[in-house]
């Protein structure tokens, strides 16, 4: 499930009316001239900028540039999707009235300049989909108004700076698809305004700090594809009434799945697959009435699948493959009318599934162990399935 990032919409106000064009003979205000000089450090890096960013027009009319109405200064710079290949010039640190900086989907590379710490009014930074390298500079923690920070899909290395915990207004943090390592700083638990924490597909290790589960505004915790270990806190959902997604698959987590997961009452996605969780699937999961995607495959889960799981009327995907779950599953799935994907292969289920799935009209992907359907014929038109697999193991 793709997370809907409503906080991006808060920056629509940056699309303001630009200042009138000035003739080449008209002098711009001194402060605006400073902004122009800073922007010209980028001009030679793009043919598009070279032809549009000229002295014959106001900097406020340049492509990608927005000026505020209140002050004759540059307030937003959006150079996304322009195929710019360069380092960020330190002169950008002179854009002292800048609120939004968007360089998404270019070929920028090298380290981030320390001068970015001078942009004290910044609320929005997106450097997503570039080739930046080096450490994430601790100076980013010196931007007191920052609300949105997206460094996804780059080549940053090193650790997550503890200084990011100083960003008390931060609502969205995405560091996914980099090469970050070491532990997740427990200091991130101080970010009481943070709604989305996304550091998927890095090389982070160690235990998940319990402090990151203490932020009541949290909407998503996404840590998939790391090397995290240890167990989950038994009260991890105590303070997360608005949490919609937990993404912890493809790590090295172990222990039992906490029974208090039902306290994350708004949960829509629970991804715990391909770890080393053990014990039974908590029946309390059946009380997550908004749950749409439940991924538990590739663990060491055992016991009997609770009939309470059948109460998940909103469930679209259920995967519990490659576990040691046993018992009969008759009737468990018969009322799950929203279910589209059911993956149960390599378990120890028994019974006749045919009566259960006949009413699941939305089901298009079904993957089962052969023994699951050993009793009776399977009364479904297999032409309805996009994917249909059943496996036989000795």
C-alpha positions as a Markdown table, in Angstrom:
| # | Residue | x | y | z |
|---|---|---|---|---|
| 1 | Unk | 0.0 | 0.0 | 0.0 |
| 2 | Unk | 1.3 | 3.4 | -0.9 |
| 3 | Unk | 1.2 | 5.8 | 1.9 |
| 4 | Unk | -0.8 | 9.0 | 1.1 |
| 5 | Unk | 1.3 | 11.9 | 2.2 |
| 6 | Unk | -1.2 | 14.6 | 3.0 |
| 7 | Unk | 1.5 | 16.9 | 4.4 |
| 8 | Unk | 2.8 | 17.6 | 0.9 |
| 9 | Unk | -0.5 | 19.5 | 0.2 |
| 10 | Unk | 0.4 | 22.0 | 2.8 |
| 11 | Unk | 2.9 | 23.5 | 0.4 |
| 12 | Unk | 0.3 | 24.5 | -2.2 |
| 13 | Unk | 0.4 | 28.0 | -0.8 |
| 14 | Unk | 3.9 | 28.4 | -2.3 |
| 15 | Unk | 2.4 | 28.7 | -5.8 |
| 16 | Unk | 2.1 | 32.5 | -5.6 |
| 17 | Unk | 1.8 | 35.2 | -8.1 |
| 18 | Unk | 5.2 | 36.2 | -9.4 |
| 19 | Unk | 6.4 | 39.7 | -9.6 |
| 20 | Unk | 6.1 | 41.7 | -12.9 |
| 21 | Unk | 8.9 | 41.3 | -15.4 |
| 22 | Unk | 11.5 | 44.0 | -15.3 |
| 23 | Unk | 13.4 | 45.5 | -18.2 |
| 24 | Unk | 17.1 | 45.0 | -18.5 |
| 25 | Unk | 17.6 | 48.7 | -17.5 |
| 26 | Unk | 15.5 | 48.3 | -14.3 |
| 27 | Unk | 17.5 | 47.5 | -11.2 |
| 28 | Unk | 16.1 | 44.8 | -8.9 |
| 29 | Unk | 16.0 | 45.3 | -5.1 |
| 30 | Unk | 19.4 | 44.7 | -3.5 |
| 31 | Unk | 18.1 | 41.6 | -1.5 |
| 32 | Unk | 16.5 | 40.1 | -4.6 |
| 33 | Unk | 19.8 | 40.7 | -6.5 |
| 34 | Unk | 21.5 | 38.5 | -3.9 |
| 35 | Unk | 19.0 | 35.8 | -4.7 |
| 36 | Unk | 19.6 | 36.2 | -8.4 |
| 37 | Unk | 23.4 | 35.8 | -7.9 |
| 38 | Unk | 22.8 | 32.7 | -5.8 |
| 39 | Unk | 20.6 | 31.1 | -8.5 |
| 40 | Unk | 23.0 | 32.0 | -11.3 |
| 41 | Unk | 25.4 | 29.5 | -9.7 |
| 42 | Unk | 23.1 | 26.8 | -11.1 |
| 43 | Unk | 22.5 | 28.4 | -14.5 |
| 44 | Unk | 25.4 | 26.8 | -16.4 |
| 45 | Unk | 24.3 | 23.3 | -15.3 |
| 46 | Unk | 21.2 | 23.2 | -17.6 |
| 47 | Unk | 20.4 | 24.4 | -21.1 |
| 48 | Unk | 16.9 | 25.0 | -20.0 |
| 49 | Unk | 18.1 | 27.3 | -17.2 |
| 50 | Unk | 20.6 | 29.0 | -19.5 |
| 51 | Unk | 18.0 | 30.1 | -21.9 |
| 52 | Unk | 15.4 | 31.1 | -19.3 |
| 53 | Unk | 17.4 | 32.6 | -16.5 |
| 54 | Unk | 18.4 | 35.9 | -18.0 |
| 55 | Unk | 19.2 | 39.4 | -16.7 |
| 56 | Unk | 16.5 | 40.8 | -18.9 |
| 57 | Unk | 13.7 | 39.5 | -16.7 |
| 58 | Unk | 13.0 | 39.4 | -13.0 |
| 59 | Unk | 14.3 | 36.4 | -11.1 |
| 60 | Unk | 10.7 | 36.0 | -9.9 |
| 61 | Unk | 9.7 | 35.0 | -13.5 |
| 62 | Unk | 12.4 | 32.4 | -14.0 |
| 63 | Unk | 11.3 | 28.9 | -14.5 |
| 64 | Unk | 11.2 | 26.9 | -11.2 |
| 65 | Unk | 11.3 | 30.1 | -9.1 |
| 66 | Unk | 8.6 | 31.5 | -6.9 |
| 67 | Unk | 8.7 | 34.7 | -5.0 |
| 68 | Unk | 6.6 | 35.6 | -2.0 |
| 69 | Unk | 4.0 | 38.3 | -2.0 |
| 70 | Unk | 5.0 | 39.7 | 1.4 |
| 71 | Unk | 8.7 | 40.1 | 0.6 |
| 72 | Unk | 10.4 | 40.5 | -2.8 |
| 73 | Unk | 12.5 | 37.4 | -2.2 |
| 74 | Unk | 12.7 | 33.9 | -3.6 |
| 75 | Unk | 10.5 | 31.6 | -1.5 |
| 76 | Unk | 10.5 | 28.4 | -3.5 |
| 77 | Unk | 12.8 | 26.7 | -5.9 |
| 78 | Unk | 11.4 | 23.7 | -7.8 |
| 79 | Unk | 13.9 | 22.2 | -10.3 |
| 80 | Unk | 12.5 | 18.7 | -10.2 |
| 81 | Unk | 12.6 | 16.5 | -13.3 |
| 82 | Unk | 15.1 | 18.7 | -15.2 |
| 83 | Unk | 17.9 | 16.2 | -15.7 |
| 84 | Unk | 20.4 | 18.5 | -13.9 |
| 85 | Unk | 23.7 | 16.8 | -13.3 |
| 86 | Unk | 25.9 | 18.7 | -10.9 |
| 87 | Unk | 26.7 | 19.3 | -7.3 |
| 88 | Unk | 24.7 | 21.7 | -5.2 |
| 89 | Unk | 26.5 | 25.0 | -5.2 |
| 90 | Unk | 27.1 | 26.5 | -1.7 |
| 91 | Unk | 25.7 | 29.8 | -2.9 |
| 92 | Unk | 22.2 | 28.4 | -2.5 |
| 93 | Unk | 22.7 | 29.0 | 1.2 |
| 94 | Unk | 22.2 | 32.7 | 0.4 |
| 95 | Unk | 18.5 | 32.2 | -0.4 |
| 96 | Unk | 17.6 | 33.2 | 3.1 |
| 97 | Unk | 13.9 | 33.5 | 2.5 |
| 98 | Unk | 13.6 | 30.1 | 0.9 |
| 99 | Unk | 10.7 | 27.9 | 2.2 |
| 100 | Unk | 10.7 | 25.1 | -0.3 |
| 101 | Unk | 13.6 | 23.4 | -2.1 |
| 102 | Unk | 12.6 | 20.6 | -4.5 |
| 103 | Unk | 15.4 | 18.9 | -6.6 |
| 104 | Unk | 13.5 | 15.6 | -7.1 |
| 105 | Unk | 14.5 | 13.3 | -9.9 |
| 106 | Unk | 17.7 | 14.8 | -11.3 |
| 107 | Unk | 21.4 | 13.7 | -11.4 |
| 108 | Unk | 22.7 | 15.8 | -8.6 |
| 109 | Unk | 25.7 | 14.1 | -6.9 |
| 110 | Unk | 28.4 | 14.7 | -4.3 |
| 111 | Unk | 27.9 | 15.8 | -0.7 |
| 112 | Unk | 25.3 | 18.2 | 0.5 |
| 113 | Unk | 26.9 | 21.6 | 1.3 |
| 114 | Unk | 27.1 | 22.8 | 4.9 |
| 115 | Unk | 25.7 | 26.2 | 3.7 |
| 116 | Unk | 22.2 | 24.6 | 3.5 |
| 117 | Unk | 22.1 | 25.1 | 7.3 |
| 118 | Unk | 21.7 | 28.8 | 6.6 |
| 119 | Unk | 18.3 | 28.3 | 5.1 |
| 120 | Unk | 16.5 | 28.8 | 8.5 |
| 121 | Unk | 13.1 | 29.3 | 6.9 |
| 122 | Unk | 13.0 | 26.0 | 5.0 |
| 123 | Unk | 9.9 | 23.9 | 5.6 |
| 124 | Unk | 10.2 | 21.5 | 2.7 |
| 125 | Unk | 13.2 | 19.6 | 1.2 |
| 126 | Unk | 13.0 | 16.9 | -1.4 |
| 127 | Unk | 16.2 | 15.5 | -2.9 |
| 128 | Unk | 14.6 | 12.2 | -3.8 |
| 129 | Unk | 15.9 | 10.3 | -6.8 |
| 130 | Unk | 19.4 | 11.7 | -7.2 |
| 131 | Unk | 22.9 | 10.5 | -6.8 |
| 132 | Unk | 24.0 | 12.2 | -3.6 |
| 133 | Unk | 26.7 | 10.4 | -1.6 |
| 134 | Unk | 28.5 | 10.8 | 1.7 |
| 135 | Unk | 27.0 | 11.1 | 5.1 |
| 136 | Unk | 23.6 | 12.8 | 5.8 |
| 137 | Unk | 25.0 | 16.0 | 7.2 |
| 138 | Unk | 24.1 | 16.7 | 10.9 |
| 139 | Unk | 23.6 | 20.3 | 9.9 |
| 140 | Unk | 20.1 | 19.4 | 8.6 |
| 141 | Unk | 19.1 | 19.3 | 12.3 |
| 142 | Unk | 19.7 | 23.1 | 12.4 |
| 143 | Unk | 16.6 | 23.9 | 10.3 |
| 144 | Unk | 14.1 | 24.7 | 13.0 |
| 145 | Unk | 11.0 | 25.0 | 10.7 |
| 146 | Unk | 11.5 | 21.9 | 8.6 |
| 147 | Unk | 8.4 | 19.8 | 8.2 |
| 148 | Unk | 9.2 | 17.6 | 5.3 |
| 149 | Unk | 12.6 | 15.9 | 4.5 |
| 150 | Unk | 12.9 | 13.4 | 1.7 |
| 151 | Unk | 16.3 | 11.9 | 0.8 |
| 152 | Unk | 14.9 | 8.7 | -0.7 |
| 153 | Unk | 16.8 | 6.9 | -3.5 |
| 154 | Unk | 20.3 | 8.3 | -3.2 |
| 155 | Unk | 23.6 | 6.8 | -2.1 |
| 156 | Unk | 24.0 | 8.2 | 1.4 |
| 157 | Unk | 26.1 | 6.2 | 3.8 |
| 158 | Unk | 26.9 | 6.2 | 7.5 |
| 159 | Unk | 24.3 | 6.6 | 10.3 |
| 160 | Unk | 21.1 | 8.5 | 10.7 |
| 161 | Unk | 22.2 | 11.8 | 12.4 |
| 162 | Unk | 21.0 | 12.1 | 16.0 |
| 163 | Unk | 20.7 | 15.9 | 15.3 |
| 164 | Unk | 17.5 | 15.2 | 13.2 |
| 165 | Unk | 15.8 | 14.9 | 16.6 |
| 166 | Unk | 16.1 | 18.7 | 16.9 |
| 167 | Unk | 13.5 | 19.1 | 14.1 |
| 168 | Unk | 10.5 | 19.5 | 16.4 |
| 169 | Unk | 8.2 | 20.5 | 13.5 |
| 170 | Unk | 9.2 | 17.5 | 11.3 |
| 171 | Unk | 6.1 | 15.6 | 10.0 |
| 172 | Unk | 7.6 | 13.5 | 7.3 |
| 173 | Unk | 11.0 | 11.8 | 7.1 |
| 174 | Unk | 12.0 | 9.4 | 4.2 |
| 175 | Unk | 15.5 | 8.1 | 4.1 |
| 176 | Unk | 14.6 | 4.9 | 2.1 |
| 177 | Unk | 16.8 | 3.2 | -0.5 |
| 178 | Unk | 20.2 | 4.4 | 0.6 |
| 179 | Unk | 23.1 | 2.6 | 2.2 |
| 180 | Unk | 22.6 | 3.8 | 5.8 |
| 181 | Unk | 23.9 | 1.5 | 8.5 |
| 182 | Unk | 24.2 | 1.2 | 12.3 |
| 183 | Unk | 21.3 | 1.6 | 14.7 |
| 184 | Unk | 18.2 | 3.7 | 14.5 |
| 185 | Unk | 18.8 | 6.6 | 17.0 |
| 186 | Unk | 16.5 | 6.4 | 19.9 |
| 187 | Unk | 16.5 | 10.2 | 19.8 |
| 188 | Unk | 14.1 | 10.1 | 16.9 |
| 189 | Unk | 11.5 | 9.4 | 19.6 |
| 190 | Unk | 11.6 | 13.1 | 20.4 |
| 191 | Unk | 10.0 | 14.0 | 17.1 |
| 192 | Unk | 6.5 | 14.5 | 18.5 |
| 193 | Unk | 5.1 | 15.9 | 15.3 |
| 194 | Unk | 6.4 | 13.1 | 13.1 |
| 195 | Unk | 3.7 | 11.3 | 11.2 |
| 196 | Unk | 5.7 | 9.2 | 8.7 |
| 197 | Unk | 9.1 | 7.5 | 9.4 |
| 198 | Unk | 10.4 | 5.7 | 6.4 |
| 199 | Unk | 13.9 | 4.2 | 6.3 |
| 200 | Unk | 13.2 | 1.1 | 4.3 |
| 201 | Unk | 15.9 | -0.8 | 2.3 |
| 202 | Unk | 19.1 | 0.3 | 4.0 |
| 203 | Unk | 21.5 | -1.7 | 6.2 |
| 204 | Unk | 20.3 | -0.6 | 9.6 |
| 205 | Unk | 20.9 | -3.0 | 12.4 |
| 206 | Unk | 20.3 | -3.5 | 16.1 |
| 207 | Unk | 16.9 | -3.3 | 18.0 |
| 208 | Unk | 14.1 | -1.0 | 17.1 |
| 209 | Unk | 14.1 | 1.7 | 19.7 |
| 210 | Unk | 10.9 | 1.5 | 21.7 |
| 211 | Unk | 10.8 | 5.4 | 21.8 |
| 212 | Unk | 9.7 | 5.5 | 18.1 |
| 213 | Unk | 6.4 | 3.8 | 19.2 |
| 214 | Unk | 5.6 | 6.6 | 21.6 |
| 215 | Unk | 4.5 | 9.3 | 19.2 |
| 216 | Unk | 0.7 | 9.5 | 19.1 |
| 217 | Unk | 0.6 | 11.4 | 15.8 |
| 218 | Unk | 2.4 | 8.6 | 13.9 |
| 219 | Unk | 0.7 | 7.4 | 10.7 |
| 220 | Unk | 3.4 | 5.0 | 9.3 |
| 221 | Unk | 6.5 | 3.2 | 10.6 |
| 222 | Unk | 8.3 | 1.7 | 7.6 |
| 223 | Unk | 11.5 | -0.2 | 8.3 |
| 224 | Unk | 11.3 | -3.0 | 5.7 |
| 225 | Unk | 14.5 | -4.5 | 4.2 |
| 226 | Unk | 17.1 | -3.8 | 6.9 |
| 227 | Unk | 19.0 | -6.0 | 9.3 |
| 228 | Unk | 17.1 | -5.1 | 12.4 |
| 229 | Unk | 17.0 | -7.7 | 15.2 |
| 230 | Unk | 15.5 | -8.2 | 18.7 |
| 231 | Unk | 11.8 | -8.4 | 19.6 |
| 232 | Unk | 8.9 | -6.0 | 19.4 |
| 233 | Unk | 7.9 | -4.1 | 22.5 |
| 234 | Unk | 4.9 | -5.8 | 24.2 |
| 235 | Unk | 3.1 | -2.4 | 24.4 |
| 236 | Unk | 4.2 | -1.1 | 21.0 |
| 237 | Unk | 0.6 | 0.0 | 20.1 |
| 238 | Unk | -0.3 | 1.6 | 23.4 |
| 239 | Unk | 0.2 | 5.2 | 22.1 |
| 240 | Unk | -0.5 | 4.8 | 18.4 |
| 241 | Unk | -4.2 | 5.3 | 17.8 |
| 242 | Unk | -3.7 | 6.8 | 14.3 |
| 243 | Unk | -1.1 | 4.4 | 13.0 |
| 244 | Unk | -2.1 | 3.1 | 9.6 |
| 245 | Unk | 0.9 | 1.1 | 8.5 |
| 246 | Unk | 3.6 | -1.0 | 10.2 |
| 247 | Unk | 6.2 | -2.2 | 7.6 |
| 248 | Unk | 8.8 | -4.5 | 9.3 |
| 249 | Unk | 9.2 | -7.3 | 6.7 |
| 250 | Unk | 12.6 | -8.6 | 5.6 |
| 251 | Unk | 14.5 | -8.1 | 8.8 |
| 252 | Unk | 15.9 | -10.4 | 11.6 |
| 253 | Unk | 13.2 | -9.7 | 14.2 |
| 254 | Unk | 12.3 | -12.5 | 16.6 |
| 255 | Unk | 10.0 | -13.3 | 19.5 |
| 256 | Unk | 6.3 | -13.3 | 19.7 |
| 257 | Unk | 4.0 | -10.9 | 17.8 |
| 258 | Unk | 2.7 | -8.6 | 20.5 |
| 259 | Unk | -0.9 | -9.3 | 21.5 |
| 260 | Unk | -1.6 | -5.6 | 22.0 |
| 261 | Unk | -1.3 | -5.0 | 18.3 |
| 262 | Unk | -5.1 | -4.6 | 18.4 |
| 263 | Unk | -4.6 | -1.3 | 20.2 |
| 264 | Unk | -3.4 | 0.1 | 16.8 |
| 265 | Unk | -7.1 | 0.3 | 16.0 |
| 266 | Unk | -6.7 | 2.2 | 12.7 |
| 267 | Unk | -4.1 | -0.2 | 11.3 |
| 268 | Unk | -4.5 | -0.9 | 7.6 |
| 269 | Unk | -1.2 | -2.6 | 6.8 |
| 270 | Unk | 0.7 | -5.0 | 9.1 |
| 271 | Unk | 3.9 | -6.3 | 7.4 |
| 272 | Unk | 5.9 | -8.8 | 9.5 |
| 273 | Unk | 6.9 | -11.3 | 6.9 |
| 274 | Unk | 10.3 | -12.9 | 6.5 |
| 275 | Unk | 11.7 | -12.5 | 10.0 |
| 276 | Unk | 12.0 | -15.0 | 12.8 |
| 277 | Unk | 8.8 | -14.4 | 14.7 |
| 278 | Unk | 7.6 | -17.4 | 16.7 |
| 279 | Unk | 4.5 | -18.5 | 18.6 |
| 280 | Unk | 0.9 | -18.3 | 17.5 |
| 281 | Unk | -0.7 | -15.6 | 15.5 |
| 282 | Unk | -2.5 | -13.5 | 18.1 |
| 283 | Unk | -6.2 | -13.8 | 17.9 |
| 284 | Unk | -6.3 | -10.0 | 18.7 |
| 285 | Unk | -5.4 | -9.3 | 15.1 |
| 286 | Unk | -9.0 | -10.2 | 14.3 |
| 287 | Unk | -10.1 | -7.0 | 16.0 |
| 288 | Unk | -8.3 | -4.8 | 13.5 |
| 289 | Unk | -11.4 | -4.0 | 11.5 |
| 290 | Unk | -9.6 | -1.6 | 9.1 |
| 291 | Unk | -6.8 | -4.1 | 8.3 |
| 292 | Unk | -6.4 | -4.5 | 4.5 |
| 293 | Unk | -3.0 | -6.2 | 4.2 |
| 294 | Unk | -1.6 | -8.8 | 6.6 |
| 295 | Unk | 1.8 | -10.3 | 5.7 |
| 296 | Unk | 3.1 | -13.0 | 8.1 |
| 297 | Unk | 4.9 | -15.4 | 5.8 |
| 298 | Unk | 8.4 | -16.7 | 6.2 |
| 299 | Unk | 8.5 | -16.9 | 10.0 |
| 300 | Unk | 8.4 | -19.6 | 12.6 |
| 301 | Unk | 4.8 | -19.2 | 13.6 |
| 302 | Unk | 2.9 | -22.2 | 14.8 |
| 303 | Unk | -0.3 | -23.1 | 16.6 |
| 304 | Unk | -3.8 | -23.0 | 15.1 |
| 305 | Unk | -5.1 | -20.1 | 13.0 |
| 306 | Unk | -7.8 | -18.4 | 15.0 |
| 307 | Unk | -11.4 | -18.2 | 13.6 |
| 308 | Unk | -11.3 | -14.5 | 14.7 |
| 309 | Unk | -9.1 | -13.8 | 11.6 |
| 310 | Unk | -12.3 | -14.4 | 9.6 |
| 311 | Unk | -13.7 | -11.2 | 11.1 |
| 312 | Unk | -11.4 | -9.1 | 9.0 |
| 313 | Unk | -14.0 | -8.0 | 6.5 |
| 314 | Unk | -11.7 | -5.3 | 4.9 |
| 315 | Unk | -8.8 | -7.7 | 4.3 |
| 316 | Unk | -7.5 | -7.7 | 0.7 |
| 317 | Unk | -4.2 | -9.6 | 1.1 |
| 318 | Unk | -3.4 | -12.4 | 3.6 |
| 319 | Unk | -0.1 | -14.2 | 3.5 |
| 320 | Unk | 1.1 | -16.7 | 6.1 |
| 321 | Unk | 3.2 | -19.0 | 3.9 |
| 322 | Unk | 6.3 | -20.9 | 5.1 |
| 323 | Unk | 5.3 | -21.3 | 8.7 |
| 324 | Unk | 4.3 | -24.2 | 10.9 |
| 325 | Unk | 0.6 | -23.3 | 11.4 |
| 326 | Unk | -1.6 | -26.3 | 11.8 |
| 327 | Unk | -5.3 | -27.2 | 12.3 |
| 328 | Unk | -8.4 | -27.0 | 10.2 |
| 329 | Unk | -9.2 | -23.8 | 8.3 |
| 330 | Unk | -12.8 | -24.8 | 7.5 |
| 331 | Unk | -15.0 | -21.7 | 7.3 |
| 332 | Unk | -12.4 | -19.2 | 8.4 |
| 333 | Unk | -12.3 | -17.3 | 5.1 |
| 334 | Unk | -15.9 | -17.9 | 3.9 |
| 335 | Unk | -17.1 | -14.3 | 4.8 |
| 336 | Unk | -14.0 | -12.3 | 3.8 |
| 337 | Unk | -15.6 | -10.9 | 0.7 |
| 338 | Unk | -12.9 | -8.3 | 0.1 |
| 339 | Unk | -10.1 | -10.9 | 0.0 |
| 340 | Unk | -8.1 | -10.9 | -3.3 |
| 341 | Unk | -4.9 | -12.7 | -2.4 |
| 342 | Unk | -4.6 | -15.7 | -0.1 |
| 343 | Unk | -1.1 | -17.3 | 0.3 |
| 344 | Unk | -0.9 | -20.2 | 2.7 |
| 345 | Unk | 1.6 | -22.7 | 1.2 |
| 346 | Unk | 4.1 | -24.7 | 3.3 |
| 347 | Unk | 2.1 | -25.0 | 6.5 |
| 348 | Unk | 0.4 | -27.9 | 8.2 |
| 349 | Unk | -3.3 | -27.0 | 7.6 |
| 350 | Unk | -5.9 | -29.7 | 7.3 |
| 351 | Unk | -9.6 | -29.7 | 6.3 |
| 352 | Unk | -11.5 | -28.7 | 3.3 |
| 353 | Unk | -11.0 | -25.2 | 2.0 |
| 354 | Unk | -13.5 | -25.5 | -0.8 |
| 355 | Unk | -16.5 | -24.4 | 1.3 |
| 356 | Unk | -14.6 | -21.4 | 2.6 |
| 357 | Unk | -13.5 | -19.8 | -0.6 |
| 358 | Unk | -16.6 | -20.3 | -2.7 |
| 359 | Unk | -18.0 | -17.0 | -1.5 |
| 360 | Unk | -14.8 | -15.0 | -1.9 |
| 361 | Unk | -15.8 | -13.6 | -5.3 |
| 362 | Unk | -12.9 | -11.0 | -5.3 |
| 363 | Unk | -10.2 | -13.7 | -5.0 |
| 364 | Unk | -7.7 | -13.6 | -7.9 |
| 365 | Unk | -4.5 | -15.0 | -6.4 |
| 366 | Unk | -4.4 | -18.3 | -4.4 |
| 367 | Unk | -1.3 | -20.2 | -3.3 |
| 368 | Unk | -1.8 | -23.3 | -1.3 |
| 369 | Unk | -0.1 | -26.5 | -0.1 |
| 370 | Unk | -1.7 | -29.5 | -1.8 |
| 371 | Unk | -2.8 | -31.1 | 1.5 |
| 372 | Unk | -5.0 | -28.0 | 2.1 |
| 373 | Unk | -7.4 | -29.1 | -0.6 |
| 374 | Unk | -7.0 | -32.9 | -0.2 |
| 375 | Unk | -10.6 | -33.4 | 0.8 |
| 376 | Unk | -13.2 | -33.0 | -1.9 |
| 377 | Unk | -13.1 | -31.1 | -5.2 |
| 378 | Unk | -12.3 | -27.5 | -5.5 |
| 379 | Unk | -15.5 | -25.7 | -6.7 |
| 380 | Unk | -14.0 | -22.6 | -8.3 |
| 381 | Unk | -13.6 | -21.6 | -11.9 |
| 382 | Unk | -9.8 | -21.4 | -12.1 |
| 383 | Unk | -10.1 | -19.0 | -15.1 |
| 384 | Unk | -10.9 | -16.3 | -12.5 |
| 385 | Unk | -7.4 | -16.4 | -11.1 |
| 386 | Unk | -4.6 | -14.3 | -12.2 |
| 387 | Unk | -2.2 | -16.5 | -10.1 |
| 388 | Unk | -3.1 | -20.1 | -9.1 |
| 389 | Unk | -0.5 | -22.3 | -7.5 |
| 390 | Unk | -0.6 | -25.3 | -5.2 |
| 391 | Unk | 2.5 | -27.0 | -3.9 |
| 392 | Unk | 3.3 | -30.5 | -2.8 |
| 393 | Unk | 6.0 | -31.2 | -0.2 |
| 394 | Unk | 7.1 | -34.4 | 1.4 |
